[in-house]
Amino acid sequence: MPSVIVMPQDAPAAKLTATRGYQAGQPGSEVVLYDRYTEDREAIGRRLAQERGMTLVPPYDHPDVMAGQGTAALELVDQVRELDGGGLNDLLVCVGGGGLISGCAVAAMHLLPGIEVWGVEPEAGNDTQRSLAEGRIVHIDTPRTIADGAQTQHSGTLTFPVIQQLVRGIVTASDAQLVEAMRFFAERMKIVVEPTGCLGAAALLSNAAGLPDLRGRRVGVILSGGNVDVRRYAELLGG
Amino acid sequence: MPSVIVMPQDAPAAKLTATRGYQAGQPGSEVVLYDRYTEDREAIGRRLAQERGMTLVPPYDHPDVMAGQGTAALELVDQVRELDGGGLNDLLVCVGGGGLISGCAVAAMHLLPGIEVWGVEPEAGNDTQRSLAEGRIVHIDTPRTIADGAQTQHSGTLTFPVIQQLVRGIVTASDAQLVEAMRFFAERMKIVVEPTGCLGAAALLSNAAGLPDLRGRRVGVILSGGNVDVRRYAELLGG
C-alpha cells in the first residue's frame, strides 16, 4: 500500500535509501524529511495523515507498535530457554519513546515473572529517567547524541504508564560508551550494531550507575538495530 | 593441552590477542611469530614439533582438518534444506591452501550430487587456478593481498587432488572487490567479514570472469571468518 514516511533529515543515509527502496514502484509513496531540532514530527504526521486521508502509524505510542516491538523479548526468551533451560534474571533494553521497552517488559515478565527489566537511555537524553523520578512525562529538547534512534523528547502517553508499572529503573550510557560497545560487537561478535542498538550492552559493559551488581546473573540484552552509514560507522570504530 | 601456534607476524592483532587469550594459564603454550614473506612456516612447524615432542597440526593439508572445515558446507546444506526445501545449485568457497574447499566439496556433493562447487582466490595469489590449468601443484611467492587468510604459496598434496576431482573451477577477486563485499555485508547484513571471508561473495557480486551466469540459480556462499582488526576494518570500510 502507499506509505508516507516522516524521517529526520539527518537520519542515516542507509536508512533513507533502504526506506525509498521498499517504497519503489508504489505510487503515492514518499519520504518526507524534517529537522528534528526545530520541527515537530508529530504535528507533521498528523497534518499529512489528515490532508491525504492516510492512517497515522506512530513510531512508539500505539498498542500494536508496542506489542510488535515486544516480540523481540518473546524471541529472546524462547531462544534462551531452548538453549540451556536457564532462563534470564535481567533484561536490558534501549529506551527512546518507550515502545520497545514497554512491549518487551510485558512479554518478558509474562513469560518469566521474576525477571527484572532495565531501560537504558543516552546520557544526553534521559527524559524517561527523569519522568520516573518526577512521576510524570518530562519533555526535553531533542538531545545531541550519536544514538539517533533515541533522540526522543518524551515518552508516550501509552508507553510511560507501562514503564512506570513494570520497569525496574532507567540508567544511561554516554556516546563514548556506545562507541566502545560498537567496537566490542565488531571485534568479538562480528556484528554491526548502530549506536542506539548498543545502549543496553553499553550500560552492562560499563556497569552503569543505578544498575545492581549483575555478576553471576543471566542478563539478556536487546540489540535493536544496525542502521548506520558504513562511512559513519567506520569513523566511529576508527576514531 | 599445551599448544604452540606458528602465526605470521603481520596477522591481525585481534587474532593474535584472541589466540593468546585461549592459551592463557596453560604452561608450555605460546605463539611463535614469523615473517610470511621470508620465512618457511612449514619448516618452523616441523622443527618445533620435533624439538618439543609435539604433534604437528597443519592448517589445511590433513584429512581431519579438511573434514572439519567441510562441516561449514554440511551446516549450510542442512540449514537451507530446512528453510525452504530448495537445496542449492552452486557453492562458492574461498581458497587458500584448499582445506576448506576440499572438505566443503566432499560434504556438499555427497548431500547434493548435482551441486557445482567453485573456488575463489585473491587475484594476486591464484596459485590453485594455475595449478588446475597445469595439472600440478604450482608454487608462488607469498602474494600481496588484503586477504591474509589466503596468502598461501601452494595447495596441499592432499587438498589438490580433491580440488582437481570435485571443484568445477577457480576464479579470482581483487582487493577492491573484497572491500566492496565487506561494505555490502556491513550495510545490508550487519555482519563483519574479514577480507579472506569475502572472496566467495566478491566473486559472485562482481560476476567474476570464469563463472557461468548464476542469475536465477540458488547460490551458497561460505563466509569463512571475521578476524580483522577493528581499526583496519574501519580503514577499509571508510577508504
Interface residues (C-beta under 8 A of the other chain):
Chain A: A14 R183 A186 E187 K190 I191 V192 V193 G226 V230 R231 Y233 A234 E235 L237 G238
Chain B: A14 R183 A186 E187 K190 I191 V192 V193 G226 V230 R231 Y233 A234 E235 L237 G238
